[in-house]
């Protein structure tokens, strides 16, 4: 980083991380970093790292001023942002962002009737907080539309539902827990014999698994590949 970005810089290169804020996001590492940067850009302040006390003495750039860890809120003064995220499970993400030069138009469209705002969450308090945030940003059409769009998450993961009215003198806000629907059953297999021949054979005794494999046979019929035969008749030479 220093050899590429700090050769002619007069000001320190600001760096940060999401790990100190939330630990290992694993497959969501890129998304977590993107969210942190976007939120910072929206507010005009870089969100700080937590618990940064002493710079690593083996990294001279941290002590000579070429690189600076953002350990406190710092006003954003333009430029571009590079995100490098390396998830613990192997997820690699790189993206370059630039602050918007034109502020988003948050003016409300003319409305003659109140607007229903929906929300979902894991708890009653979470839904109330989202609805209240919507009321605070009643003039931001994009924000309200986004909240409504994400309110349809399946009840299995977000069992609380609520609504309020935007643009109304009424203070109505109702939140209820709804009956969660069953989660779909998924089978994820590591292979059809990569560890030993016939390792998936016993799974064919499970009706749901067997029916899924037979549907795969139909879908792959034109290719000549018969998945069920690979599972049931495989030997030590099948996958050579």
GUZAKE-497535 format. One line per 4 residues: their letters; for each residue x, y, z of N, C-alpha, C. Coordinates in steps of 0.1 Angstrom, whole numbers, padded with zeros to 4 digits. Example, Ala and Ser with C-alpha at 12.3 -4.5 7.8 and 13.67 -1.06 7.14 Angstrom:
2
as	0132,-0057,0078,0123,-0045,0078,0132,-0033,0078; 0128,-0022,0071,0137,-0011,0071,0129,0000,0079
This chain:
240
xxxx	0008,-0012,0000,0000,0000,0000,0009,0013,0000; 0019,0013,0008,0028,0024,0009,0035,0027,-0004; 0040,0016,-0010,0048,0018,-0022,0040,0023,-0034; 0027,0020,-0033,0018,0024,-0044,0012,0038,-0042
xxxx	0007,0040,-0030,-0001,0052,-0027,0006,0063,-0020; 0017,0060,-0014,0023,0070,-0005,0036,0077,-0010; 0039,0075,-0023,0052,0080,-0028,0052,0095,-0029; 0040,0101,-0033,0040,0116,-0035,0029,0122,-0027
xxxx	0023,0116,-0017,0013,0121,-0009,0018,0131,0001; 0012,0142,0003,0016,0152,0013,0008,0150,0026; -0004,0143,0025,-0012,0140,0037,-0012,0125,0039; -0014,0121,0052,-0014,0107,0055,-0025,0100,0047
xxxx	-0022,0087,0043,-0033,0079,0037,-0041,0073,0048; -0054,0076,0048,-0063,0071,0058,-0067,0057,0055; -0066,0048,0065,-0070,0034,0064,-0079,0030,0076; -0087,0020,0073,-0096,0016,0084,-0100,0001,0081
xxxx	-0109,-0004,0090,-0113,-0018,0089,-0126,-0020,0096; -0134,-0030,0091,-0146,-0033,0098,-0144,-0044,0109; -0133,-0050,0109,-0130,-0061,0118,-0131,-0057,0133; -0126,-0045,0136,-0126,-0040,0150,-0141,-0036,0154
xxxx	-0149,-0034,0144,-0163,-0030,0147,-0172,-0042,0149; -0170,-0053,0141,-0179,-0064,0141,-0173,-0077,0140; -0160,-0078,0141,-0153,-0091,0140,-0152,-0096,0126; -0152,-0110,0124,-0150,-0115,0111,-0164,-0116,0104
xxxx	-0167,-0108,0094,-0180,-0110,0086,-0180,-0122,0077; -0168,-0128,0075,-0166,-0140,0067,-0172,-0137,0053; -0182,-0145,0047,-0186,-0142,0033,-0191,-0128,0031; -0196,-0121,0041,-0201,-0108,0040,-0191,-0097,0042
xxxx	-0178,-0100,0041,-0167,-0090,0044,-0168,-0079,0035; -0170,-0081,0022,-0171,-0070,0012,-0183,-0061,0015; -0194,-0068,0017,-0207,-0060,0020,-0206,-0052,0032; -0199,-0057,0043,-0198,-0050,0055,-0189,-0037,0053
xxxx	-0178,-0039,0046,-0170,-0028,0043,-0177,-0017,0034; -0184,-0022,0025,-0192,-0013,0016,-0202,-0005,0024; -0209,-0011,0033,-0219,-0005,0041,-0212,0006,0050; -0201,0003,0056,-0194,0012,0064,-0189,0025,0057
xxxx	-0184,0023,0044,-0180,0034,0036,-0191,0042,0032; -0202,0036,0027,-0214,0043,0022,-0220,0052,0033; -0221,0046,0045,-0227,0053,0056,-0218,0065,0060; -0205,0063,0059,-0195,0074,0062,-0197,0085,0052
xxxx	-0198,0081,0039,-0199,0091,0028,-0212,0099,0030; -0223,0092,0034,-0236,0099,0035,-0235,0110,0046; -0227,0107,0056,-0227,0116,0068,-0215,0126,0067; -0206,0123,0058,-0195,0133,0056,-0184,0131,0067
xxxx	-0184,0120,0074,-0174,0117,0084,-0170,0102,0083; -0157,0100,0084,-0152,0086,0084,-0154,0080,0097; -0161,0068,0097,-0163,0061,0109,-0150,0055,0114; -0147,0056,0127,-0134,0052,0132,-0134,0037,0135
xxxx	-0121,0032,0136,-0119,0019,0141,-0120,0019,0156; -0122,0008,0162,-0123,0006,0177,-0110,0000,0182; -0106,0004,0194,-0096,-0003,0202,-0082,-0001,0195; -0080,0008,0187,-0066,0010,0181,-0058,0019,0191
xxxx	-0048,0013,0196,-0040,0020,0206,-0025,0023,0202; -0018,0012,0199,-0004,0014,0195,-0001,0008,0181; 0005,0017,0172,0008,0012,0159,0018,0001,0159; 0018,-0008,0149,0028,-0019,0148,0041,-0013,0145
xxxx	0051,-0015,0154,0065,-0009,0151,0071,-0015,0139; 0067,-0026,0134,0073,-0033,0122,0067,-0027,0109; 0058,-0017,0110,0053,-0010,0099,0056,0005,0100; 0068,0009,0094,0073,0023,0096,0063,0033,0092
xxxx	0055,0030,0081,0045,0040,0076,0035,0044,0086; 0032,0036,0096,0022,0039,0107,0028,0049,0117; 0041,0049,0118,0047,0058,0128,0054,0071,0122; 0056,0071,0109,0062,0082,0103,0052,0092,0096
xxxx	0039,0088,0097,0029,0098,0092,0024,0095,0078; 0030,0085,0071,0025,0083,0057,0011,0076,0057; 0009,0068,0067,-0004,0060,0068,-0010,0063,0082; -0023,0066,0082,-0030,0069,0095,-0042,0061,0096
xxxx	-0043,0053,0107,-0055,0046,0111,-0065,0055,0116; -0077,0055,0110,-0088,0063,0115,-0094,0058,0128; -0089,0064,0139,-0093,0060,0152,-0102,0069,0159; -0106,0080,0152,-0116,0089,0156,-0124,0095,0144
xxxx	-0136,0100,0146,-0143,0106,0134,-0135,0117,0127; -0133,0115,0114,-0126,0125,0106,-0134,0130,0095; -0136,0143,0093,-0144,0148,0082,-0138,0144,0068; -0148,0140,0059,-0144,0136,0046,-0142,0148,0037
xxxx	-0130,0148,0030,-0127,0159,0021,-0126,0155,0007; -0134,0146,0002,-0133,0142,-0012,-0124,0131,-0014; -0119,0129,-0026,-0110,0118,-0030,-0118,0106,-0034; -0111,0095,-0035,-0117,0082,-0038,-0114,0072,-0027
xxxx	-0122,0062,-0026,-0120,0052,-0015,-0119,0038,-0022; -0108,0031,-0018,-0106,0017,-0022,-0110,0007,-0011; -0118,-0003,-0014,-0122,-0013,-0004,-0115,-0026,-0008; -0108,-0031,0001,-0102,-0045,0000,-0107,-0053,0011
xxxx	-0114,-0064,0008,-0120,-0072,0019,-0116,-0087,0016; -0111,-0093,0026,-0106,-0107,0024,-0113,-0115,0035; -0124,-0121,0032,-0132,-0129,0041,-0124,-0141,0047; -0127,-0145,0059,-0120,-0156,0065,-0122,-0169,0058
xxxx	-0133,-0170,0051,-0136,-0182,0043,-0132,-0182,0029; -0125,-0171,0024,-0120,-0170,0011,-0127,-0160,0002; -0136,-0152,0007,-0143,-0142,-0001,-0134,-0130,-0003; -0131,-0127,-0015,-0123,-0115,-0018,-0130,-0105,-0026
xxxx	-0130,-0092,-0022,-0138,-0082,-0028,-0129,-0069,-0029; -0130,-0063,-0041,-0123,-0050,-0043,-0132,-0041,-0050; -0134,-0029,-0046,-0143,-0019,-0052,-0137,-0005,-0050; -0139,0004,-0059,-0135,0018,-0057,-0147,0027,-0058
xxxx	-0148,0036,-0048,-0160,0045,-0046,-0155,0059,-0047; -0164,0068,-0051,-0161,0082,-0051,-0174,0089,-0045; -0172,0099,-0036,-0183,0106,-0031,-0192,0112,-0042; -0205,0112,-0040,-0214,0119,-0049,-0212,0134,-0049
xxxx	-0210,0139,-0061,-0208,0153,-0063,-0221,0161,-0061; -0232,0155,-0065,-0245,0162,-0064,-0253,0155,-0053; -0258,0163,-0043,-0266,0157,-0032,-0278,0150,-0038; -0283,0140,-0032,-0295,0133,-0036,-0307,0142,-0034
xxxx	-0316,0142,-0043,-0328,0150,-0042,-0338,0143,-0033; -0339,0148,-0021,-0348,0142,-0011,-0361,0149,-0009; -0365,0157,-0019,-0378,0164,-0018,-0389,0154,-0020; -0400,0156,-0012,-0411,0147,-0013,-0420,0150,-0025
xxxx	-0426,0140,-0030,-0435,0142,-0041,-0449,0147,-0035; -0456,0155,-0043,-0469,0160,-0037,-0478,0148,-0034; -0484,0148,-0023,-0493,0137,-0019,-0505,0143,-0012; -0516,0137,-0017,-0529,0142,-0011,-0534,0132,-0001
xxxx	-0528,0120,0000,-0533,0110,0010,-0520,0106,0018; -0522,0101,0030,-0510,0096,0038,-0505,0083,0031; -0492,0081,0034,-0485,0069,0028,-0482,0059,0039; -0485,0046,0036,-0482,0035,0045,-0468,0031,0044
xxxx	-0461,0031,0056,-0447,0026,0056,-0447,0013,0064; -0441,0003,0058,-0440,-0011,0064,-0426,-0013,0069; -0425,-0022,0078,-0412,-0026,0083,-0413,-0040,0089; -0401,-0047,0089,-0400,-0060,0095,-0387,-0061,0104
xxxx	-0387,-0070,0113,-0375,-0071,0122,-0376,-0084,0130; -0365,-0086,0137,-0364,-0098,0146,-0371,-0095,0159; -0372,-0083,0163,-0379,-0079,0176,-0388,-0068,0174; -0397,-0066,0184,-0407,-0055,0183,-0400,-0042,0183
xxxx	-0390,-0041,0192,-0383,-0028,0193,-0376,-0024,0180; -0370,-0034,0173,-0364,-0032,0160,-0373,-0026,0150; -0385,-0031,0149,-0395,-0026,0140,-0399,-0012,0143; -0401,-0010,0156,-0405,0004,0160,-0394,0014,0157
xxxx	-0382,0010,0159,-0371,0019,0156,-0370,0022,0141; -0373,0012,0132,-0373,0015,0118,-0384,0024,0114; -0396,0022,0119,-0407,0030,0116,-0405,0044,0121; -0399,0046,0132,-0396,0059,0137,-0386,0066,0129
xxxx	-0376,0059,0124,-0367,0065,0115,-0373,0069,0102; -0383,0062,0097,-0391,0066,0085,-0398,0079,0088; -0404,0080,0099,-0411,0093,0102,-0401,0105,0103; -0389,0102,0108,-0379,0113,0108,-0375,0117,0094
xxxx	-0376,0108,0085,-0371,0111,0071,-0384,0111,0062; -0394,0116,0066,-0407,0116,0059,-0406,0123,0045; -0396,0132,0043,-0395,0139,0030,-0386,0132,0020; -0380,0121,0025,-0370,0114,0016,-0377,0102,0009
xxxx	-0381,0104,-0003,-0389,0094,-0010,-0380,0081,-0012; -0368,0083,-0016,-0359,0071,-0018,-0358,0063,-0006; -0356,0069,0006,-0354,0062,0018,-0367,0054,0022; -0378,0061,0020,-0391,0054,0024,-0394,0042,0014
xxxx	-0390,0044,0002,-0392,0033,-0008,-0384,0021,-0005; -0371,0024,-0001,-0362,0014,0003,-0367,0006,0015; -0372,0013,0025,-0378,0006,0037,-0389,-0003,0033; -0398,0002,0024,-0409,-0007,0020,-0405,-0019,0012
xxxx	-0394,-0017,0004,-0390,-0028,-0004,-0384,-0039,0004; -0377,-0036,0015,-0370,-0046,0023,-0380,-0052,0034; -0392,-0047,0034,-0401,-0052,0045,-0407,-0066,0042; -0404,-0071,0030,-0410,-0084,0027,-0402,-0096,0029
xxxx	-0392,-0095,0038,-0383,-0106,0042,-0392,-0117,0048; -0389,-0130,0045,-0397,-0141,0050,-0398,-0140,0065; -0410,-0144,0071,-0412,-0143,0085,-0404,-0153,0093; -0398,-0163,0086,-0389,-0172,0094,-0377,-0166,0100
xxxx	-0372,-0155,0093,-0361,-0148,0098,-0364,-0134,0104; -0376,-0129,0101,-0380,-0116,0106,-0395,-0117,0110; -0397,-0122,0122,-0411,-0126,0126,-0420,-0114,0130; -0414,-0102,0132,-0422,-0091,0136,-0425,-0082,0124
xxxx	-0438,-0077,0123,-0442,-0068,0112,-0449,-0056,0118; -0447,-0045,0111,-0454,-0033,0116,-0456,-0023,0105; -0464,-0013,0108,-0466,-0002,0099,-0469,0011,0106; -0468,0022,0099,-0472,0035,0104,-0476,0043,0092
xxxx	-0481,0055,0094,-0486,0064,0083,-0477,0076,0082; -0472,0078,0070,-0464,0090,0067,-0472,0101,0061; -0471,0113,0065,-0479,0124,0060,-0493,0125,0066; -0494,0119,0078,-0507,0119,0085,-0506,0126,0098
xxxx	-0516,0132,0103,-0516,0138,0117,-0517,0127,0127; -0521,0115,0123,-0523,0104,0132,-0509,0098,0137; -0508,0094,0149,-0496,0088,0154,-0497,0073,0154; -0505,0067,0146,-0507,0053,0145,-0494,0046,0142
xxxx	-0491,0036,0150,-0479,0027,0147,-0482,0014,0154; -0483,0003,0146,-0487,-0010,0151,-0477,-0020,0147; -0473,-0028,0157,-0463,-0039,0155,-0469,-0052,0161; -0468,-0063,0153,-0472,-0076,0158,-0463,-0087,0154
xxxx	-0463,-0097,0162,-0455,-0109,0158,-0464,-0118,0150; -0459,-0122,0139,-0467,-0131,0130,-0462,-0145,0131; -0470,-0154,0127,-0466,-0168,0127,-0456,-0171,0116; -0445,-0176,0120,-0434,-0178,0111,-0437,-0191,0102
xxxx	-0434,-0189,0089,-0436,-0201,0081,-0424,-0210,0081; -0425,-0222,0078,-0414,-0232,0078,-0403,-0228,0069; -0391,-0231,0073,-0379,-0228,0065,-0378,-0239,0055; -0373,-0236,0042,-0371,-0247,0032,-0359,-0256,0037
xxxx	-0360,-0268,0033,-0350,-0278,0036,-0340,-0279,0024; -0327,-0277,0027,-0317,-0278,0017,-0307,-0288,0020; -0303,-0296,0010,-0292,-0306,0012,-0279,-0300,0005; -0268,-0299,0012,-0256,-0295,0006,-0245,-0306,0008
xxxx	-0241,-0311,-0003,-0231,-0322,-0002,-0218,-0318,-0007; -0208,-0324,-0001,-0194,-0320,-0004,-0189,-0327,-0017; -0197,-0336,-0022,-0192,-0343,-0035,-0199,-0356,-0036; -0197,-0363,-0047,-0203,-0376,-0050,-0193,-0387,-0048
xxxx	-0182,-0385,-0042,-0172,-0396,-0040,-0158,-0391,-0039; -0157,-0378,-0036,-0143,-0373,-0035,-0135,-0378,-0024; -0142,-0383,-0013,-0135,-0389,-0002,-0134,-0404,-0003; -0146,-0410,-0007,-0146,-0424,-0009,-0158,-0427,-0018
xxxx	-0156,-0438,-0025,-0166,-0442,-0035,-0180,-0445,-0028; -0191,-0440,-0034,-0204,-0443,-0028,-0207,-0435,-0016; -0200,-0424,-0013,-0203,-0417,-0001,-0217,-0411,0000; -0223,-0408,-0012,-0236,-0403,-0012,-0247,-0413,-0013
xxxx	-0244,-0426,-0014,-0254,-0436,-0016,-0264,-0437,-0005; -0260,-0436,0007,-0270,-0437,0018,-0280,-0426,0018; -0276,-0414,0013,-0285,-0403,0013,-0297,-0406,0004; -0296,-0415,-0006,-0307,-0418,-0015,-0319,-0424,-0007
xxxx	-0316,-0429,0005,-0327,-0434,0013,-0336,-0423,0019; -0332,-0411,0018,-0340,-0400,0022,-0349,-0395,0011; -0362,-0395,0013,-0372,-0392,0001,-0369,-0379,-0005; -0367,-0369,0003,-0365,-0355,-0003,-0353,-0354,-0011
xxxx	-0342,-0361,-0006,-0329,-0361,-0013,-0331,-0369,-0026; -0337,-0381,-0025,-0338,-0389,-0037,-0346,-0382,-0048; -0357,-0376,-0044,-0366,-0369,-0054,-0358,-0357,-0060; -0350,-0350,-0053,-0342,-0339,-0058,-0332,-0345,-0069
xxxx	-0326,-0356,-0066,-0316,-0362,-0075,-0323,-0367,-0088; -0335,-0372,-0086,-0342,-0377,-0098,-0346,-0366,-0107; -0350,-0354,-0101,-0353,-0342,-0109,-0340,-0337,-0116; -0329,-0339,-0110,-0316,-0335,-0116,-0314,-0344,-0128
xxxx	-0317,-0357,-0127,-0316,-0366,-0138,-0324,-0361,-0150; -0336,-0357,-0148,-0345,-0352,-0159,-0339,-0339,-0165; -0334,-0330,-0156,-0329,-0317,-0161,-0316,-0319,-0169; -0308,-0330,-0166,-0296,-0332,-0173,-0297,-0343,-0184
xxxx	-0309,-0347,-0187,-0311,-0358,-0196,-0303,-0356,-0209; -0304,-0344,-0215,-0298,-0342,-0228,-0283,-0343,-0228; -0277,-0341,-0216,-0262,-0342,-0216,-0257,-0356,-0214; -0266,-0365,-0212,-0261,-0379,-0210,-0256,-0382,-0196
xxxx	-0257,-0372,-0187,-0252,-0374,-0173,-0264,-0379,-0165; -0262,-0390,-0158,-0272,-0396,-0149,-0267,-0395,-0135; -0271,-0385,-0127,-0266,-0382,-0114,-0268,-0394,-0105; -0280,-0399,-0105,-0284,-0410,-0096,-0275,-0422,-0098
xxxx	-0271,-0425,-0111,-0262,-0436,-0113,-0248,-0433,-0107; -0244,-0421,-0108,-0231,-0417,-0102,-0231,-0420,-0087; -0242,-0417,-0081,-0243,-0419,-0066,-0244,-0434,-0063; -0252,-0441,-0070,-0255,-0455,-0066,-0245,-0465,-0071
xxxx	-0239,-0463,-0083,-0231,-0473,-0089,-0216,-0470,-0090; -0212,-0459,-0083,-0198,-0454,-0084,-0189,-0464,-0078; -0177,-0466,-0084,-0166,-0474,-0077,-0154,-0465,-0077; -0143,-0471,-0073,-0130,-0464,-0072,-0125,-0457,-0084
xxxx	-0130,-0462,-0096,-0125,-0456,-0109,-0135,-0446,-0115; -0146,-0444,-0109,-0157,-0436,-0116,-0152,-0422,-0119; -0145,-0416,-0109,-0142,-0402,-0110,-0128,-0399,-0115; -0121,-0410,-0120,-0107,-0408,-0124,-0107,-0402,-0138
